[in-house]
Amino acid sequence: MKEAIAKADVLIEALGWIRRFRDSVTVVKLGGSLLEDEEALRHLLIDVVFMETVGMRPVIVHGGGKAINKAMDAAGIEPRFVQGRRFTDDATLEIVHRVLAGEVNQLIAERIEDYGGRAMPLNSWGDTDNNVLFGEPIKLPNPNGDPLDLGHVGAVTRVEHNTIDNLCYAGQVPVIPSLCFTEPTDGSAPQLLNVNADTAAMAVAQAIGADKLIFLSDVAGVLRDKDDPSTLIKSLTASQSQELIASGVVGSGMIPKVEACLETLDKGVGKIHIIDGRLRHSLLLEIYTNEGVGTQIVPEPVGSPASPSAGRG
């Protein structure tokens, strides 16, 4: 009986958050490493089905780095990275397209359907033309300031948000791979570009005015001591995040992600969450419990001293 009552208490705790987040839009960025963990992926997608069932509107943006590496290895192509970006020549682009759009994107949508949800893969593969991300090639500067050629690598400049909005309102989960097409004005054919999945998720969240953007990865969140999971920081304001970066508490590996989160907050996304997707039902625990399991980064409170927002709302 005590166990049954405890379960009821959990449901009551979740009830307030379920009501609060009804009709809210949450972009979930699914990292490539989690796609290789069958059990973790199963629980995450069941969480997504739960979110949609109780009235939230989840949108999935995904990469697939490890799957791409495996396919490149099978093809005898050595991966090459430039400043953390995958150099994407013609042969690599063909593999990236096949893996992200033709395999991973379809797999995620099919799994969601298997678990009782409804999903729509938004890709351009085969006879399908459901692409919603558009962009332009990018070149990063080298230490001398000269542009580095990354091949077919781009940044998202436009999101077809009406398609995403309509799917969400229809009770379907949009599933978006980190690929975009150029929009040439000279009559030439659009070119496919490989996009960093984090930046693709941020572009989608900004375009659709998401209430939340959740990064699922293999880290618990922001830690005061990177080697001690018990030092997890549950909630941070923008200014507190900057202070932790300046003081060195946020390490070099986490700095780009935190800075990108702050930029996304500035562009209207309500909250950013960084959670460990390997933890069973981490999405539900982060969204529907008072304590959460990761780090939330929130805008600076208006008209009051900087302090983390109470709860996970």
Rosetta blueprint (number, residue, H / E / L):
1 M L
2 K H
3 E H
4 A H
5 I H
6 A H
7 K H
8 A H
9 D H
10 V H
11 L H
12 I H
13 E H
14 A H
15 L H
16 G H
17 W H
18 I H
19 R H
20 R H
21 F L
22 R L
23 D L
24 S L
25 V E
26 T E
27 V E
28 V E
29 K E
30 L E
31 G L
32 G H
33 S H
34 L H
35 L H
36 E L
37 D L
38 E H
39 E H
40 A H
41 L H
42 R H
43 H H
44 L H
45 L H
46 I H
47 D H
48 V H
49 V H
50 F H
51 M H
52 E H
53 T H
54 V L
55 G L
56 M L
57 R E
58 P E
59 V E
60 I E
61 V E
62 H E
63 G L
64 G L
65 G H
66 K H
67 A H
68 I H
69 N H
70 K H
71 A H
72 M H
73 D H
74 A H
75 A L
76 G L
77 I L
78 E L
79 P L
80 R L
81 F E
82 V E
83 Q L
84 G L
85 R E
86 R E
87 F L
88 T E
89 D L
90 D H
91 A H
92 T H
93 L H
94 E H
95 I H
96 V H
97 H H
98 R H
99 V H
100 L H
101 A H
102 G H
103 E H
104 V H
105 N H
106 Q H
107 L H
108 I H
109 A H
110 E H
111 R H
112 I H
113 E H
114 D H
115 Y L
116 G L
117 G L
118 R L
119 A E
120 M E
121 P E
122 L L
123 N L
124 S L
125 W L
126 G L
127 D L
128 T L
129 D L
130 N L
131 N L
132 V L
133 L E
134 F E
135 G E
136 E E
137 P E
138 I L
139 K L
140 L E
141 P E
142 N L
143 P L
144 N L
145 G L
146 D L
147 P E
148 L E
149 D L
150 L L
151 G E
152 H L
153 V E
154 G E
155 A E
156 V E
157 T E
158 R E
159 V E
160 E L
161 H H
162 N H
163 T H
164 I H
165 D H
166 N H
167 L H
168 C H
169 Y H
170 A L
171 G L
172 Q L
173 V E
174 P E
175 V E
176 I E
177 P E
178 S L
179 L E
180 C E
181 F E
182 T L
183 E L
184 P L
185 T L
186 D L
187 G L
188 S L
189 A L
190 P L
191 Q L
192 L E
193 L E
194 N E
195 V E
196 N L
197 A H
198 D H
199 T H
200 A H
201 A H
202 M H
203 A H
204 V H
205 A H
206 Q H
207 A H
208 I L
209 G L
210 A L
211 D L
212 K E
213 L E
214 I E
215 F E
216 L E
217 S E
218 D L
219 V L
220 A L
221 G L
222 V L
223 L E
224 R L
225 D L
226 K L
227 D L
228 D L
229 P H
230 S H
231 T H
232 L E
233 I L
234 K L
235 S E
236 L E
237 T E
238 A H
239 S H
240 Q H
241 S H
242 Q H
243 E H
244 L H
245 I H
246 A H
247 S H
248 G L
249 V L
250 V L
251 G L
252 S L
253 G L
254 M L
255 I H
256 P H
257 K H
258 V H
259 E H
260 A H
261 C H
262 L H
263 E H
264 T H
265 L H
266 D H
267 K L
268 G L
269 V L
270 G L
271 K E
272 I E
273 H E
274 I E
275 I E
276 D E
277 G L
278 R L
279 L L
280 R L
281 H L
282 S H
283 L H
284 L H
285 L H
286 E H
287 I H
288 Y H
289 T L
290 N L
291 E L
292 G L
293 V L
294 G L
295 T E
296 Q E
297 I E
298 V E
299 P L
300 E L
301 P L
302 V L
303 G L
304 S L
305 P L
306 A L
307 S L
308 P L
309 S L
310 A L
311 G L
312 R L
313 G L
